[in-house]
Amino acid sequence: MTELTWDGKYKDGKKTAPIRIALPFQTIETVNESAADRERRLGSFLNQRQETEDVDWRNRLIWGDKKYVLPSLLAEFAGKVNLIYIDPPFNVGSDFSFTATIADNPETEEDETATFVKQPSIIEQKAYRDTWGKGLDSYLQWFYETVVLLRELLAEDGSIYVHLDWHVGHYAKAVLDEVFGYENFRNEIVWKRSAIATNVKTQYRNSHDVLLFYSKSNQNNFNVQYGEYSESSKSHYNKKDEKGYYRTVPLMASGRTNGVSGQPWRGVDVANRGKNGMHWLKSPDELERLDNEKLIYWNKEKIPELKYYLEEAKGVYVSDLWDDIVVINSMAIESVSYATQKPEALLQRIIKASSNEGDLIFDCFCGSGTTAATAEKLNRRWITCDLGRFAIHTSRKRFLGIPNVRPFIMQNLGKYERQQWIQAEFDNPQGRLQQEKAYKDFICDLYHAKSLDNGYAYIHGVKAGRMIHVGGVEAPITSEDIKKAILEFWQMVGKEKAVATNGIDFLGWDFAFDINETAAQVAESNKVNVKFKKIPREVLEKKAVEQGDIKFYELASLDIKAKTQKERLAVTLEKFIIPPDDVPEDVRESITHWSQWVDYWAVDWDYKDDTFHNQWQSYRTKQNPKIELTANNHYEKNGCYTVLVKVIDILGNDTTKVLRIEIKNGE
């Protein structure tokens, strides 16, 4: 067999295999789940019962790097995915940047709407370097490893469509032939999308993409698709009766037969018609039925022909040239202003052709969420993932805009990815404590702080006179951690020369929901200034660390007013402040009202310390850029409730706040 090779495909005579580290998924949000289903699922979890696929299935939106997501899906979904569509990056100039919109100031008359380009995060830049860092060689290795895992996810009757263009399509086909087998290649579909402005003086304009269609076996599911008739085709339906326009087709075919199909009917002797005789295409009984139902047209020669109505015609068979689906433009209703967004009509054709209702559809290049959104509307199950925070946020809003969208969950690899990282980076045969110490020293170093080696449990370093606490990888920083760190701080005063100010910086991967309020109270009563800074996910990437690209950003501040009246609760956003670290100066100057930072917010009216259940939400869209600042809920029962509010800013970052309220119905 002919084989395409590239630098990095082989190592020590063997093909370089994809990473196969399988990590558990962490569910961070459940959307649109009823209270009854929530209680039932929580009960199933507490009783450790296996959830049934039919009853408890939840579609999945996963935020994470596919090199970890794909192997983590294999344990549950190997051989179970019916259709995969991927639209991988195929242009060396593409990246993860996105255009963010600053909404209008609601308190002024003039239009203060603005936009700016958010540059990709270090983690996204790293993914881009992994793909294109060594040019075509690294791209082909990345693509090869990806499709190897995708093939394992496919069911035996499953199919995959790979969407590419002229940049790498010809190389990708050779890789797909190797992984899926040349015999399982089905089509190279040409989608005529637009006339891209290339230099027409030296070449033809580039105006199409290609979709490479493969199956896992020769038993693939395929449903023939039909396209619209052209006006010239419709013109053949030139006869009309009370049922509508129709054309006629013969009821006879060449060749004499001896059975009933060769017998005369209604005075027409088919055996003696034509050069060598003819026969009926329908039985005499069927001909009688058709004539009684007025579905036979008798021509001038008194020969019967079958009526074929335009309204009943399925259309023309769809070929491998698709020129009837237009590209998304900025004014399209379905546009979500995402640069690489594909039209739903494209995915609708693919999903209808290669899957059935209830089948599982997968897309590991989620982007704007077109595949999953179309699968949802066509009553298919779906899983989709992306590394880009903005892609995940855009997709969530898009799914919520689908009428009667089924419940779905949002997941990541969270603490499990960090646990894997700490084991790999800080493997210490001397024990867990030494490993933990090496990890905290590493974080202090990235924060440009000096580690402290005096045996303190909650104070791990010092920077510019401020003490440093480093949170663990497995759990969020809590109020209890803050209290103990403050207590330890005061024990250090007078003993440690490093203590120069009454300040502590808390560096954490995650923070307890009520951290700002409780910490402020504790810190104020103990005369300590505290700051909370997020350890960025970029810490997990060696390249970012080596380049010194690590930045720790302070948590946003959220003020909320809660008002109860009998069984009703009203929650109002009062103020939202983002620290300026990650925001360009010109963007900060464009914001004149705090609400312009808010792109989306949601409420869990009865948080049970399990997963955030998105029960109410308001968000901005292109069609409706305004956002509600008050949410209302009616409670059926008296009692004390924990209410969790999540706000997502225009950069895709989320901030949460917890409220504890008491409902006294009728009092």
C-alpha positions in Angstrom: 0.0 0.0 0.0 1.2 3.5 -0.8 1.9 5.4 2.4 2.3 9.1 3.2 5.2 9.8 5.7 6.2 12.9 7.6 8.7 13.9 10.2 7.5 12.5 13.5 5.3 9.7 12.2 7.8 7.0 13.3 10.0 6.8 16.3 12.4 3.9 16.7 10.8 2.1 13.8 7.2 2.3 15.2 4.4 4.7 14.5 4.0 7.4 17.1 0.8 6.6 18.9 -1.7 9.1 20.3 -1.8 9.9 24.0 -4.1 7.4 25.7 -4.5 8.9 29.2 -8.1 8.3 30.2 -9.3 10.8 32.8 -12.8 11.1 34.5 -15.0 13.9 33.4 -16.1 16.5 35.9 -19.7 17.8 35.4 -19.6 21.6 36.1 -23.1 22.6 35.0 -26.5 21.0 34.1 -28.8 23.0 31.9 -32.6 22.8 31.6 -33.0 19.8 33.9 -36.3 19.6 35.8 -36.3 19.6 39.6 -37.8 16.0 39.6 -35.1 14.7 37.3 -32.5 16.4 39.4 -33.7 14.7 42.6 -33.9 11.3 40.8 -30.4 11.6 39.4 -29.0 12.8 42.7 -30.6 9.7 44.3 -29.1 7.4 41.7 -25.7 9.0 42.3 -26.0 8.6 46.1 -27.1 5.0 45.7 -24.3 4.4 43.2 -26.8 3.0 40.7 -25.7 2.8 37.0 -27.6 5.4 34.9 -29.5 3.8 32.0 -28.7 5.2 28.6 -32.3 5.6 27.5 -33.7 7.3 30.6 -30.7 9.3 31.9 -28.9 10.3 28.8 -27.7 13.9 28.7 -26.1 15.5 25.8 -22.6 16.8 26.5 -20.7 20.1 25.9 -17.1 19.5 27.0 -14.4 22.1 27.5 -11.0 20.6 27.1 -8.1 19.6 24.8 -9.1 16.8 22.5 -5.8 15.0 23.1 -7.2 14.2 26.6 -10.9 14.3 25.8 -10.8 11.7 23.1 -9.1 8.9 25.1 -11.2 9.8 28.1 -14.4 9.2 26.0 -13.2 5.8 24.8 -14.1 3.8 27.9 -17.7 4.8 27.6 -18.2 5.4 23.9 -15.9 3.2 21.9 -17.9 1.7 19.1 -21.0 3.6 20.0 -20.8 6.9 18.0 -22.9 6.7 14.8 -21.7 9.8 13.0 -18.7 12.1 13.4 -18.3 15.4 11.7 -15.2 17.5 12.1 -14.1 20.8 10.7 -10.5 20.9 11.8 -8.2 23.9 11.3 -6.8 23.6 7.8 -5.4 27.1 7.3 -2.0 27.9 8.7 -3.1 31.4 9.4 -6.1 30.4 11.6 -6.0 30.9 15.4 -8.2 31.1 18.5 -8.8 34.8 18.5 -12.4 36.0 18.6 -14.3 39.3 18.3 -16.0 40.2 21.6 -18.8 42.7 21.7 -19.3 45.4 24.3 -23.0 46.1 24.7 -24.6 49.5 24.8 -24.7 51.5 28.0 -28.4 51.1 29.2 -28.4 54.5 30.9 -27.4 56.7 28.0 -29.2 57.6 24.7 -26.2 57.4 22.4 -25.2 54.0 21.0 -22.0 53.0 22.8 -21.7 49.5 21.3 -18.2 48.5 20.4 -16.1 45.4 19.5 -12.6 44.3 20.1 -10.5 41.2 19.2 -9.6 39.0 22.1 -6.3 37.4 21.5 -6.0 33.6 22.2 -4.9 32.4 25.6 -1.6 30.8 26.1 -3.3 27.4 26.3 -5.0 28.0 22.9 -1.7 29.3 21.4 0.0 26.1 22.6 -2.7 24.0 20.9 -2.1 26.0 17.7 1.7 25.5 18.0 1.1 21.7 18.5 -0.9 21.7 15.3 1.2 24.0 13.0 4.4 24.5 15.0 6.6 22.5 12.6 4.4 23.2 9.6 2.8 20.4 7.6 4.7 17.7 9.5 3.2 18.6 12.9 -0.2 19.1 11.4 -0.2 15.6 9.8 0.9 14.0 13.0 -1.7 15.8 15.0 -4.4 14.9 12.4 -3.3 11.2 12.3 -3.4 10.8 16.1 -6.9 12.5 16.1 -8.5 10.3 13.5 -7.0 7.1 15.0 -9.0 7.8 18.1 -12.1 8.9 16.2 -12.2 5.6 14.3 -12.2 3.7 17.6 -15.2 5.8 18.8 -17.2 5.0 15.6 -19.9 2.2 15.6 -19.4 -0.5 13.0 -22.1 1.1 10.8 -20.8 4.6 11.6 -19.4 7.3 9.3 -17.1 10.3 9.5 -17.1 13.5 7.4 -13.9 15.5 7.5 -14.3 19.1 6.3 -11.2 20.7 4.7 -10.1 22.8 1.8 -7.3 23.0 -0.7 -4.6 23.6 1.9 -4.4 20.1 3.2 -7.3 18.1 1.8 -5.1 16.0 -0.5 -2.7 15.1 2.4 -5.6 14.4 4.7 -7.1 11.9 2.3 -3.9 9.8 2.3 -4.0 9.7 6.1 -7.7 8.8 6.2 -7.1 6.0 3.6 -4.4 4.6 6.0 -6.6 4.8 9.1 -10.0 3.8 7.7 -8.9 1.8 4.7 -9.1 2.9 1.1 -12.1 0.5 0.6 -14.1 2.5 3.1 -13.8 5.8 1.3 -17.3 6.8 0.2 -17.1 10.2 -1.4 -15.2 13.4 -1.9 -18.0 15.9 -1.6 -17.4 19.4 -3.1 -19.2 22.2 -1.4 -19.3 25.3 -3.5 -19.2 27.9 -0.8 -18.0 31.3 -2.2 -15.5 33.0 -4.4 -12.6 33.8 -2.1 -10.6 36.8 -3.2 -7.4 35.1 -4.5 -5.2 36.5 -7.2 -7.2 35.8 -10.4 -4.3 36.8 -12.6 -2.3 33.7 -12.0 -4.9 31.1 -11.0 -8.6 30.3 -10.7 -10.6 31.7 -7.8 -10.9 29.3 -4.8 -14.6 28.7 -4.3 -15.1 25.4 -2.7 -14.4 23.2 0.4 -14.2 19.4 0.4 -15.8 16.9 2.7 -14.1 13.5 2.8 -16.7 10.9 3.7 -15.5 7.6 5.1 -17.3 4.7 6.8 -15.9 2.3 9.4 -17.1 -0.8 7.4 -19.1 -1.6 4.4 -22.2 -1.8 6.5 -22.5 2.0 7.0 -25.9 3.6 7.5 -26.9 5.8 4.6 -30.2 7.5 3.7 -30.5 8.9 0.2 -31.0 12.7 0.2 -33.0 14.7 -2.3 -32.4 18.3 -3.4 -34.8 20.9 -4.8 -35.8 20.7 -8.5 -34.4 23.4 -10.7 -36.9 25.6 -12.6 -36.1 23.7 -15.8 -36.9 20.4 -14.1 -40.1 21.8 -12.7 -41.1 22.9 -16.3 -41.5 19.2 -17.2 -44.5 19.0 -14.8 -46.6 20.7 -17.5 -50.0 19.0 -17.0 -52.5 19.9 -14.4 -55.6 18.4 -12.8 -57.5 18.9 -9.5 -54.5 17.5 -7.6 -52.0 19.8 -9.0 -49.2 19.8 -11.6 -47.8 16.5 -12.9 -45.7 14.9 -15.6 -46.2 11.4 -17.0 -43.9 8.4 -17.1 -44.3 5.1 -19.1 -46.2 2.1 -17.8 -44.5 -0.1 -20.3 -41.0 -1.3 -21.0 -39.3 -3.1 -23.9 -39.3 -6.9 -24.1 -42.1 -9.4 -24.5 -43.0 -11.6 -21.5 -45.2 -14.6 -21.1 -46.8 -13.8 -17.7 -49.6 -11.5 -16.7 -47.3 -8.5 -17.5 -47.5 -9.4 -21.2 -51.3 -9.7 -21.4 -53.5 -7.1 -23.0 -55.2 -4.5 -20.6 -58.0 -2.1 -21.5 -57.6 -3.0 -25.2 -53.8 -2.3 -25.2 -51.9 -5.3 -26.4 -48.4 -4.7 -25.1 -46.9 -7.8 -26.6 -47.4 -6.4 -30.1 -46.1 -2.9 -29.4 -42.6 -1.8 -30.2 -40.0 -3.5 -32.3 -39.6 -6.6 -30.1 -42.8 -6.4 -28.0 -43.3 -4.8 -24.6 -44.6 -5.6 -21.1 -46.4 -3.8 -18.3 -44.4 -2.4 -15.4 -47.4 -2.9 -13.1 -49.7 -5.9 -12.6 -53.3 -5.8 -14.1 -54.7 -5.4 -10.6 -52.3 -2.5 -9.9 -53.2 -0.9 -13.2 -56.9 -1.1 -12.3 -56.3 0.5 -8.9 -54.3 3.4 -10.4 -56.9 4.1 -13.1 -59.7 4.1 -10.5 -57.7 6.6 -8.4 -57.3 8.8 -11.5 -53.5 8.3 -11.4 -53.3 7.2 -15.1 -53.2 9.6 -18.0 -54.5 8.4 -21.4 -52.6 10.1 -24.2 -53.8 10.9 -27.6 -52.9 7.4 -28.8 -55.0 5.9 -26.0 -51.9 4.6 -24.3 -51.9 4.8 -20.4 -49.1 6.7 -18.7 -48.5 7.1 -14.9 -49.1 10.6 -13.4 -46.2 11.8 -11.3 -47.1 14.9 -9.2 -44.7 17.7 -8.5 -45.9 18.0 -4.8 -45.2 14.3 -4.3 -41.8 14.2 -5.9 -38.9 13.8 -3.5 -36.6 15.9 -5.6 -33.4 15.2 -7.4 -30.8 12.8 -6.0 -28.1 14.8 -4.1 -24.7 14.1 -5.8 -21.2 14.8 -4.5 -21.4 18.4 -5.8 -23.2 20.6 -3.3 -23.9 24.0 -4.9 -27.3 24.6 -3.2 -26.1 25.5 0.3 -25.0 29.1 0.8 -22.3 30.2 3.2 -23.3 32.0 6.4 -23.2 35.8 6.2 -23.2 38.3 9.0 -26.9 39.2 8.5 -28.1 35.6 8.5 -30.7 34.7 11.2 -28.6 31.8 12.4 -25.3 33.7 12.5 -23.7 33.9 16.0 -20.8 36.1 14.6 -18.3 33.2 14.9 -15.6 33.4 12.2 -15.7 29.7 11.1 -19.4 29.1 11.5 -20.9 26.7 9.0 -24.5 26.8 7.8 -27.0 24.4 9.5 -28.2 23.3 6.1 -24.8 21.7 5.5 -24.9 19.7 8.7 -28.6 18.9 8.3 -27.8 17.1 5.0 -24.9 15.2 6.5 -26.8 14.2 9.7 -29.9 13.1 7.8 -27.9 11.1 5.3 -25.7 9.2 7.8 -27.7 8.8 10.9 -31.2 8.2 12.2 -33.2 9.7 15.1 -31.8 8.8 18.5 -28.3 8.2 17.0 -25.2 9.7 18.7 -23.4 12.5 16.8 -19.9 13.7 17.8 -17.9 16.8 16.9 -14.6 17.5 18.6 -14.1 20.9 16.9 -17.2 22.5 18.4 -16.6 26.0 17.3 -19.9 27.8 17.2 -21.8 24.6 18.0 -23.5 24.1 14.6 -23.2 20.3 14.6 -24.7 19.8 18.0 -27.4 22.5 17.4 -28.5 20.7 14.2 -28.3 17.3 15.8 -30.5 18.6 18.6 -33.1 19.9 16.2 -33.1 16.6 14.3 -33.7 14.6 17.5 -30.2 13.0 17.7 -28.0 12.7 20.8 -24.8 14.6 20.7 -21.4 15.2 22.3 -19.2 18.1 21.3 -16.0 19.6 22.7 -13.6 22.5 22.2 -10.5 23.9 23.8 -11.6 27.5 23.3 -13.5 29.1 26.2 -15.3 31.4 23.9 -16.4 28.5 21.6 -18.0 26.8 24.7 -19.7 29.9 25.8 -21.0 30.7 22.3 -22.3 27.2 21.9 -24.1 27.2 25.3 -26.0 30.3 24.4 -26.8 28.9 21.0 -28.2 25.7 22.4 -30.4 27.6 24.9 -31.9 29.5 22.0 -33.3 26.3 20.6 -37.0 25.9 21.5 -37.6 23.0 23.9 -33.9 22.1 24.0 -33.3 18.9 25.9 -31.3 19.0 29.1 -27.5 18.9 28.5 -24.5 19.0 30.8 -21.2 20.9 30.6 -18.1 19.0 31.6 -14.3 19.4 31.8 -11.4 17.3 33.0 -10.8 19.8 35.8 -9.0 18.4 38.9 -8.3 15.1 37.2 -6.2 16.7 34.5 -4.3 18.6 37.2 -3.8 15.4 39.2 -2.3 13.7 36.2 -0.1 16.8 35.7 1.2 16.8 39.2 2.0 13.1 39.1 3.9 13.5 35.9 5.8 16.8 36.8 6.5 16.2 40.5 7.0 12.5 40.8 8.8 12.1 44.1 9.7 8.7 45.4 10.1 10.2 48.9 6.4 10.6 49.3 3.3 12.7 48.9 4.5 15.5 51.2 7.6 16.1 49.2 5.6 16.1 46.0 3.1 18.6 47.5 6.0 20.8 48.5 7.6 20.7 45.1 4.3 21.7 43.5 3.8 24.7 45.8 7.4 25.8 45.3 6.8 25.7 41.6 3.7 27.9 41.8 5.5 30.3 44.0 8.3 30.6 41.5 5.8 31.2 38.6 4.3 34.0 40.8 7.8 35.4 41.3 7.5 34.7 45.0 10.1 33.2 47.3 9.2 29.9 48.9 9.2 29.6 52.7 10.8 26.4 54.2 9.9 26.9 57.8 7.3 24.2 58.1 4.2 26.4 57.7 1.1 24.5 56.6 -0.9 27.4 55.1 1.7 30.1 54.2 3.9 28.9 51.4 5.8 31.9 50.1 6.4 35.7 50.2 6.3 38.4 47.5 7.0 42.1 48.1 6.2 41.6 51.8 2.9 39.9 51.2 2.4 36.3 52.2 1.4 33.6 49.7 -1.0 30.7 50.1 -1.0 28.1 47.2 -4.2 26.1 46.9 -4.1 22.3 46.1 -5.1 20.8 42.8 -7.9 18.7 44.1 -10.2 21.1 46.0 -11.1 24.8 46.0 -9.8 27.3 48.5 -12.4 27.6 51.2 -13.2 30.0 54.0 -11.6 27.6 56.4 -8.3 27.7 54.4 -8.4 31.5 54.7 -9.0 31.5 58.5 -6.1 29.1 59.1 -3.8 31.0 56.8 -4.6 34.3 58.7 -4.0 32.5 62.0 -0.7 31.2 60.8 0.1 34.7 59.5 -0.3 36.3 62.9 1.9 33.5 64.4 4.6 34.5 62.0 4.6 38.2 62.9 7.6 39.1 64.9 9.3 35.8 64.0 9.7 36.0 60.2 11.5 39.0 58.7 9.7 38.3 55.4 6.4 39.6 57.0 6.5 43.3 55.9 2.8 44.0 55.3 -0.6 42.8 56.6 -1.4 41.1 53.3 -1.9 37.6 51.9 -2.4 36.5 48.3 -4.3 33.3 47.8 -3.5 31.5 44.6 -6.0 28.8 43.6 -7.3 26.8 40.8 -10.8 27.1 42.2 -12.4 29.1 45.0 -15.5 28.4 47.1 -18.5 30.2 45.8 -18.9 32.5 48.8 -15.2 33.3 49.1 -15.4 37.1 48.5 -18.0 37.8 51.2 -16.8 35.4 53.9 -13.1 36.2 53.3 -13.7 40.0 53.5 -15.4 39.6 56.8 -12.8 37.3 58.3 -9.9 39.4 56.9 -11.4 42.7 58.1 -12.0 41.4 61.6 -8.3 40.2 61.7 -6.8 43.3 60.1 -5.5 41.5 57.1 -5.7 42.5 53.4 -6.4 39.5 51.2 -6.4 39.1 47.4 -7.6 36.1 45.4 -5.8 35.1 42.2 -6.6 32.3 39.8 -3.8 29.9 38.9 -4.2 29.8 35.1 -4.6 26.6 33.2 -1.5 27.5 31.2 0.6 26.3 34.1 0.0 22.8 32.9 1.9 23.5 29.7 5.7 23.4 29.7 6.0 25.7 26.7 4.1 28.5 28.4 6.1 28.1 31.6 9.4 28.1 29.7 8.4 31.3 27.9 7.4 33.0 31.1 3.8 33.6 29.8 2.1 32.8 33.0 -0.2 35.5 34.5 -2.3 35.3 37.6 -5.6 37.2 37.4 -7.6 38.5 40.4 -11.1 37.3 40.8 -14.0 39.5 39.6 -16.3 41.1 42.2 -20.1 40.6 42.0 -22.7 42.4 44.1 -26.3 40.9 44.2 -29.5 42.1 45.9 -32.0 39.4 47.0 -35.6 40.3 47.9 -38.1 37.8 49.2 -41.9 38.3 49.4 -43.8 35.3 50.7 -43.0 32.5 48.3 -41.2 34.7 45.7 -37.6 35.6 45.4 -36.2 38.4 43.2 -32.4 38.4 42.5 -30.9 41.5 41.0 -27.4 42.1 39.7 -26.2 45.4 41.4 -22.6 45.6 40.3 -19.9 43.6 38.5 -16.3 44.6 38.4 -13.5 42.8 36.5 -9.9 43.4 37.5 -8.1 45.2 34.6 -5.3 42.6 34.3 -6.7 40.8 31.2 -8.5 43.6 29.5 -6.9 46.0 26.9 -6.8 49.6 28.0 -8.9 50.8 25.1 -11.6 48.2 26.0 -11.7 49.4 29.6 -12.2 53.0 28.4 -15.1 51.9 26.2 -17.0 50.5 29.2 -19.0 53.2 30.9 -21.5 51.0 32.9 -20.7 47.9 34.8 -23.5 45.9 33.1 -21.6 46.1 29.8 -19.2 43.5 31.2 -22.0 41.0 31.6 -22.7 38.7 28.6 -24.7 36.0 30.3 -25.9 35.1 33.8 -27.8 32.1 35.2 -29.3 31.0 38.5 -29.6 27.7 40.4 -32.5 28.4 42.7 -31.9 25.4 44.9 -28.2 24.6 44.9 -27.5 21.3 46.7 -23.7 21.4 46.7 -23.6 19.0 43.8 -23.5 20.6 40.3 -24.6 24.0 39.2 -28.1 23.5 37.7 -28.9 26.2 35.3 -32.6 26.9 35.9 -32.9 30.5 34.7 -30.7 32.5 32.4 -30.5 35.8 30.5 -27.9 36.4 27.8 -27.1 38.7 24.9 -27.5 37.6 21.3 -27.0 39.4 18.0 -30.7 39.7 17.6 -31.3 40.8 21.2 -28.3 42.4 22.8 -30.1 43.6 25.9 -29.8 41.6 29.1 -32.2 41.3 32.1 -30.7 42.3 35.4 -33.4 40.8 37.6 -34.5 37.1 37.9 -37.6 35.9 39.7 -38.6 32.6 41.1 -41.6 31.1 42.8 -41.0 28.4 45.5 -43.5 25.7 46.3 -42.3 25.0 49.8 -41.2 26.9 52.8 -37.6 26.5 53.9 -34.0 27.7 53.7 -32.5 27.6 50.2 -29.0 28.1 48.8 -29.1 30.1 45.6 -26.1 30.1 43.3 -25.6 32.8 40.7 -23.1 32.5 37.8 -22.1 35.5 35.7 -20.1 35.1 32.5 -18.3 38.2 31.2 -17.7 39.3 27.6 -14.3 37.4 27.6 -16.0 34.1 28.5 -14.8 34.0 32.2 -17.3 33.0 34.9 -17.8 34.4 38.4 -20.1 32.8 40.9 -21.8 34.0 44.1 -23.9 32.1 46.7 -26.9 33.5 48.5 -28.8 31.9 51.4 -32.4 32.8 51.7 -35.4 31.7 53.7 -38.9 31.3 52.2 -41.9 31.8 54.5 -44.9 31.2 52.3 -48.0 33.0 53.4 -46.4 34.7 56.4 
